[in-house]
Amino acid sequence: MPYYLPNLSDQLKVYMSENNITKAELSRRTGIAPHQIKAMLAGGHTVYNIKHVMRLAELFGVTMQEILERGRGGEEPGR
């Protein structure tokens, strides 16, 4: 199930800053491709699969629910 998270870019930057994690390290530790990390941080990536949400939550020590709540900010396209 894909998740529409238009504000996840800003939240990822906060998590990365708080944990002193670089883009390269984020990619390495989550297994998410570097080009996808770059798109996520630029705000060009707004639909996430469950695997990415789980990996981000695990890395940053937060719940999936927190990632979902903080990443939302608008309505899903078509709704």
Secondary structure, 3 states (H helix, E strand, C coil): CCEECCCHHHHHHHHHHHHCCCHHHHHHHHCCCHHHHHHHHHCCCCEECHHHHHHHHHHHCCCHHHHHHHHCCCCCCCC
